[in-house]
Amino acid sequence: MSEPRLKTALWVSAVLRQSNQSGCPAMRLRRGDEDAGGVLAILVDPSEKAVVLAQTRAPDGSPAWMRGSGAEPVSEADADAYVARQVGRDPDLWVLEFRVNSFIPPFEAKLL
């Protein structure tokens, strides 16, 4: 039997609220499928460099995130181009942006 999952819209709402309340500005750039859409999280630092995190699954099946934009931070334009390609492949994606001081997600995330 599969594990129960939180609807994406509810998860997004909670993460954005938590991030904003903790002093890390966050916003939804694109609304995806309410129930089961995937999420891309763009982390932007003060130098305007960005890292795009994409949802995935760890080998054990647990939720995880990977650096979709590559190992090194990229320009915001490159991050936007990556997001546009992914949305072209999956129109159900949610896109969130977080203004961070380092490239550590302001939400619970296992990074692969």
C-alpha positions in Angstrom: 0.0 0.0 0.0 1.4 3.5 -0.8 1.9 6.2 1.8 -0.7 8.9 2.1 0.4 12.1 0.3 -0.4 15.7 1.0 -2.1 17.6 -1.9 0.5 19.8 -3.7 -1.6 23.0 -3.3 -1.7 22.5 0.5 2.0 21.7 0.7 2.8 24.8 -1.4 0.6 27.1 0.8 2.2 25.8 4.0 5.8 26.1 2.7 5.3 29.6 1.4 3.7 30.8 4.6 6.4 29.2 6.8 9.2 30.7 4.6 7.7 34.2 4.6 7.1 34.1 8.4 10.7 33.1 9.0 12.0 36.0 7.1 12.8 34.3 3.8 10.8 36.0 1.1 9.0 33.4 -1.0 6.4 33.5 -3.8 4.5 31.3 -6.2 5.5 32.0 -9.8 3.3 29.3 -11.4 0.3 27.3 -10.2 0.3 23.7 -11.2 -2.0 20.7 -10.6 -3.8 21.2 -7.3 -3.6 17.5 -6.3 -0.4 16.0 -7.6 1.6 18.5 -9.6 5.4 18.4 -9.2 7.3 21.4 -7.8 10.3 23.3 -8.9 11.9 25.5 -6.2 14.1 28.4 -7.4 16.6 29.5 -4.7 18.0 33.0 -5.5 20.8 34.5 -3.4 21.7 38.3 -3.0 24.2 38.1 -5.9 21.3 37.1 -8.2 22.7 33.6 -8.8 20.1 30.8 -8.7 19.7 27.1 -8.1 16.6 25.2 -9.3 15.6 22.2 -7.2 13.3 19.6 -8.7 11.3 17.1 -6.8 12.3 13.5 -7.1 12.4 10.3 -5.1 15.4 8.8 -3.2 16.3 5.2 -3.9 14.3 4.2 -0.8 11.2 5.9 -2.3 11.2 8.8 0.1 10.6 12.4 -1.2 13.8 14.2 -2.2 15.1 17.1 -4.2 17.9 17.3 -6.8 19.7 20.3 -8.3 18.0 20.4 -11.7 20.0 23.4 -12.9 23.3 21.7 -12.2 25.9 21.5 -9.4 26.9 25.1 -9.6 24.6 28.2 -9.2 23.5 29.7 -12.5 22.2 33.1 -13.6 18.5 33.9 -13.1 18.1 33.9 -16.9 19.6 30.3 -17.1 17.3 29.2 -14.2 14.3 30.7 -16.0 15.2 28.9 -19.2 15.5 25.6 -17.3 12.1 26.2 -15.7 10.5 27.0 -19.1 11.8 23.8 -20.6 10.5 21.8 -17.7 7.1 23.4 -17.8 7.0 22.7 -21.5 7.4 19.0 -20.7 5.0 19.0 -17.7 2.3 21.7 -17.6 1.2 20.6 -14.2 4.4 21.9 -12.5 4.3 24.5 -9.7 7.1 27.0 -9.6 8.2 28.6 -6.4 10.9 31.2 -5.7 12.7 31.7 -2.5 15.1 34.6 -1.7 17.9 33.0 0.4 21.3 34.0 1.7 22.7 30.6 0.9 21.5 27.8 -1.4 19.9 25.9 1.5 16.2 25.4 1.0 14.0 27.1 3.6 11.9 24.0 3.9 12.5 20.4 4.9 14.4 18.8 2.0 16.5 15.8 1.5 19.0 16.8 -1.3 20.4 14.1 -3.5 
